[in-house]
Amino acid sequence: MKIKSIKSWSADLGNTKPYTIAFKTIDEVNNAFVEITLDNGITGIGAGNPSEYVTGESFAQCKAALQENNISFLVGRDIRELNQLTFEVWQKFPANPAARAALDIALYDAFTKFLNVPLVKFLGQKIKSMPTSNTIGIKNVTETLKEAQEYGERGFKVLKIKLGIDLQEDIERIAKLREKFGKKFVIRIDANQGYDRAKTIEFYNKTKHLDVELIEQPLPAKEVDTMRQLPADIRKIIAADESLLSPKNALEIVKPPVAAGIFNIKLMKCGGISQGLKIAEIGLHEGIDLFWGCNDESIVSITAALHLAFSCANTKYIDLDGSLDLARDVVKGGFILEDGIMYCSDKPGLGVEKL
C-alpha cells in the first residue's frame, strides 16, 4: 500500500494557563502537523513541537524542514516498509527532532490504521493505564497551593512541581504542599537544570522526609559526569531529561557509575516513536525506569507518546499533560483521561480524528 500524498501545516493552539519554568515563560503553543494519505484513502497524522532551548531546533526550522519539497521523498513509497521509511526520516533530518517526530508519528499512525490495530497493540501492550502528573510552574507558595487544590478537585493525584530558581523557596513549596495536603498527592519535581551539585544534595537532604518521588534534571544537561558524583541514593531518583536527547546519550548515561536511575523520554527530543523505542530498550537492558514526558503538544503526539509508553515494560511514570491546557486542537479523540488516569483507546492507529 503506497503513500499517495503528504502535506504539512502549522497552528498556534494557544495556552489557557501560561506558566514559568527555570528558563522561560510559556504563553503560546505552536505545533507543526503532517498528514499522510495512502492509496486506499487511509490517513495518518503526526505533530511536532520543538523546544529550541533543549534541542537547538526552533519552530521556524521545524516548519522549514517539513516543507513539501523536503518530505515528498515519501510519496510513492510502500507504508509496509515502515522501518526503512522511519530510518530514512532519521537520516534526512539530523538537526530537526520535532520535524522527525511529526513524520515518524504520521507513518506509524498510517501503518497501524492500515493494519486496523491500535498503535499500542502493534508495539505490544504491557500497561493498560497509569496516572499522569499535572504540572505546576514556578510560582510562590500561595499560588502553588491554590493550583494544587484545583488539580485535586479535577481528580489528579500526581503533581510535578517546577523548581530551579530559588532553592529555599523550592524547599518551602514542597513542605507546604505536604503540610496542607498530606499524602493526597504523589509529588515529583523538575529543576530544569537550575541546580548545581551542592544545591541538589541540599534539596534532597531537606526534602527526603517529604517523600519526593523523583527529581528531574537538577543539573545542566552537559554535566553528566557531575551527576555521576552525586550520592547513589540521589542518582537513583534522578530523571535525566535535557541530558537525554538520543540513544547515544542514553548509552553515555548508563556508563558506570550510572548517572541517573530514570530516563525521561520525549518524542520531541529524540525524534519520534522509532528513536524512543531505542532509548527504551537501552533502559530495559540496563535496569533504568522510564518516565515519558512532553512539551506543550497536540493530542496527536501526546497520544503517540502514551501508546509507546504503554508498550514498554519498564515504564514507571508518565507526565503527558501537554495538551490539557490547550485553547484548541486540530483533532479529537486519542487518549482517554479519567480522574487523572490515562488509557489508550481501542481504535486503529492513534485513534484521533481531524476536526
N, C-alpha and C positions, 0 to 999 in steps of 0.2 A: 504494500500500500504506500503510494508515493505522496510526498508533500506537494500540494498544488500551489499554495501561496503562503506568504508570510508578511505580516505587517507589524509596525510598531507605532506607538504614540505615547504621550506623557500627560500627566494630570497632577495638579495640586489637590490633594484630598482633604486638606485642612486639618486643624487640630483644635478640638474643643477645650483642651486643657494644656496650654503651653507650660513647659516645665524646665527647670535648670539642672544641669549636671556639672561636673567639675570643670568643664572647659567651654561650655556654651549654653545658650537657651534655645529650646526647640519650639518654634511657633508656626512652622509650615511643614507640609509633608508632600514633597514631590516624589512621585513614583513613575517609572518607565514601564510600559507594558508591551508584550509581544503576543501575537496571536498567530498560530499555525493552523492552516486548513489542509486536510487530506483530500485525496481524490473522491472519497465517498462522502464528503461533507463534514466529517468529524473535525472538531476544532480542539486545540489545546492552547491554554493561556498561561503566560508567565509574567512575573513582575520583579522589578528591581528598585532598590532604594539605597544608594551608596552612602557611606559615611567617610567624607573626604579626610577628616582628621585621623581616622583609623587606617584606611587603606590607600589614601592618596588619590582616590578616584572621585572627581567632582560629578555633580549631577549633569553638567554640560557635557563632560567626557563620556558619561554613561549613555546619554541620548545620542551623541555623535557616533559611538560605537554601534548603536542599533539602527543607524540609517540603512535604508533599503539596499544600497549598493554593497554594504558590508555584510548583510545577512542573507542575501539572495543565493549564496552558495548552497543553502539548504534546500532550495526549491528543486523538485525533481528527484530528491533522494528518498530512499525507502525508509519509512519510520521504523521498520523492523530492525534496521541497523542502528538501534538506539545507542549502544555503547560506542560505536565508531563515530556517530554524529556528536555525542557529548565530548568525546576526545578531541575532535576537530574544533569544536567551540572553545575548549580549554586552550588549545594551541593557538588559535587565531586571536584571542583577546587576553593576553597575559596580564595586562595592566588594568583590566576592567572587570573585577569580580562581580559587581552587581549586574552589569550587562550580561555576563556569562550566566549568572543565576537566572535572569529572566528567560534567556534562551533555553537553558538546561531544564528549567521547570516546565516550560511550554512543551518541550519534547517529551518529557515524562508524562505530562498530562495527556497529550495526544496519543501516546503509545498505549497507556493503560486504559484509555477510553476505547481504543481500537481493540484491546483485549477484553473489554467490558468487565473490568475488575477495578476496585478501588486501588489507588497507588499503594497504600499501606499493605494490602493483601499481596500485591505483586512483589513488594520488597520483603515480605514475611513478617506478619504482625506478631509482636511479642507482648505488647501492652495494650490494654483496652481503654484505660482512662487514667488521668493524672491531674492534680490541681496545678493551675498556673499561678505564679506570683503576679501581683499587680504592683506597679512601680510608683513610688513617691519620690519626686525630685528633691533637690536641695532646698529645704525650707526651714523656717525657725521651728521651735518645739511646738508652739501652739498650732501652727498650720499643719505640721506633721500629724499631730494627734487628731485634728479635725478630718484630714483626708483619710487616715486610717479608719476612723469611725464610719465614714461614708462607704469605704470598701467593705467593711464588715457588714454593713446593712445590705449590701448588694450580694452577699454570700461568699466573698473571697476570704480565704483563711491563710493565705501566704502573701507576705509583703516583701518587696525588695526596696530597700531604702538607699537612695543615692547619697553618698558622703564624699569627703575628699578635700574640703576647703578649710574647715576649722575643726581640728581634732577634738578639742574639748567639747564643742557643741555637738559633734558627731556622737561622742560617748553619751552626752546628756540626752540626745534624742532617743537613743536605744533604751536607756534607763527609764525614761519617762513613758515610752511605749509599753514596757513591761510593767511599770508601776500602774498604769491605767488599765491595761487590757489583760494582764496576767499571761496565761498560756493560750489565749484565744487565737493568736496568730503565730505561725511559723515566721521567723524573721531572718532574712538574708540581706547582706549589704553589698553595695557596689561602690568602691572608692574611685573608679575611673582613673587610675594611675596617680591619684592625688597624694599618696603617702610615700615616705621613704622606709628603709628597713626599720629604723628606730620607732617611727610612728606606727608601723604595722604591728610591731611587738607590743607597744604600749596599748594600742586599741584592743588587741586580743586579750592581754592580761587584765584590762579593766572592764571587759565585757563578757568574758568567758562564763561567768556565773549567770549571764542573761540569756544563755542558750541561743547564740547566733549560729544559724545553720551553716553558712558559708560566707567567705569573703572574696568578692570578685575583684580581680586585677588591682591590688593595692599599689603595686609598684609600676614605674614606667615600663612600657612594652619591651624595650630593648634590654631591660635589666633582669634577664632570665637567670643569669649566674648569681645575681644578688638574691633572687628568690630562693635559689638552692641553699643559701647560707642561713635562711630562716630556720627556726626550730622545727623538728619533724611534725609536732602536733599542729603547728600553724600551717605548714605546707599541705598537710592532709586535707584541710578545708579551704584551700585557696583554689579558686576557679580562674584559670588562665583565659583571658578574653582578648584584649588587644595584642597580647603576645602570640596569639594563635590564629594565624591567617590562612594556614595551608597545612597539608600533610607534612611538608618539610619542617615547619615549625613544631608540629606535634612530635616528630622524631627527636627534635632538639630538647623539648620539654621533658621527655621521659628518660633522657640520659641520666644515669645515677650521679649524685642523688637526685631523684625526681623533683622537679621544681614546683609542681602543682599536682594535687590529687584529683582535680576535676578539669575537664575540658569544657569550655563554653564554645559551642559550635553555632555559628550564624551563617546562613546561606549567603548573605550579602558580603561576608568576609572571604569565604572560601571559594565561592563561585557556583553554588548550586548543589543539587542532590548528589551528583556523581562524586564531587570532591568531598562533600560532607560524609559520605559513606566511607571514604578512605580514612578520614580522621577518626571516625567512629571505630573502625576496625583496629587502628593502632591503639586506641583507648581500650578496646576489649581485650587485646592480647597483652597489654601492659597493666591491666587491673585499674584503669582510670575510669571514674564515673563520668557520665555525660550530663551536661547542662545545656539545654537548647535555648538560645536567645534570639533576639531580633532587633531590628531598627523600628522606626515608625513605618509600618508596611501595610500594603493592601491585604485583604483577606486571602488573596491568591497565594502570596508567598508565605504568609503565616500558616496556612493550611498545608502547604508543601512541607514546611519545617515540622509540623505536627506529625504528618504521615511518616516522615523519615525518623523522627524521634521514637515513635511507637514501634518501629521496626528493629530497634536496637536494644538488645537485652541489658546493656549497661547504662541505659538512660535512667537517671535518678531524679532529675529536676527539669522542669520546663519554665521558661519565662517568656511566654508567647502572647503578650498583651498588646503588641504593637499596633493592632487595628482597632482596639476597643474604644479609643477616644477620637477616631476619625470623624470628620464632619460629613464625609460622603465616601463612597467607593464605586468601583466600576462593575462589581459583581455582587451576587447574593449567594447564599448557601455556604459551602465549605465546612469548616469545623463546627461542632456543636459545643455550646458552653452552657452549663447548668450549675449554679451556685459555685462558680469559680473552678469547676472541674471541666476539662476539655475531653472531647471524644471525636473520633473520625466518623464521618457518615459512611453509609454502605453504598453510596453512588459511585459510578465508574470515575476513574481519574481522581481529580481533586474534589469533585462534587460541587464545583462552582458554576454559576451561570451568569453570563454578561447581562447587565441591566440595559 
